[in-house]
Amino acid sequence: MKGLILAHGGAGARVVTPAQLACLADALSRGYTVLQRGGQALDAVEATTRLLEASGLFNAGAGAHLQLDGVRRMDAALMEGRTLKAGAVAGIEAVRHPISAARLVLEKTAHVLLIGPHAT
């Protein structure tokens, strides 16, 4: 099976560390393995992103930056290319993997975006 998966570690001008590069490589490998084993694109994207969220090395999941009020609020989104269905969450707290919450919005609700406390 042919497949391609891309990921980035965020936007901005900060220096990328060797640990972040290694984590990105691991995450991409995990996602590509999902594709090679017959998984769907959404499975690969979720697996890749979950690893980045869990690492604490990026402004996502465990590494999400605290806001001025000391609360860690996170966003995540994904889209299925063939159907153009999308799912997203914004401003959510105390969720280990925001990408999985976004996938639930895509697959289990009639909504595209849920925001704030009601999104968790």
Secondary structure, DSSP 8 states (H G I E B T S, - for coil): ----------SSS----HHHHHHHHHHHHHHHHHHHTT--HHHHHHHHHHHHHHHSSSSSGGG----TTS---EEEEEE-TTT--EEEEEEE-S-S-HHHHHHHHHHH-S-SEEEGGGG-
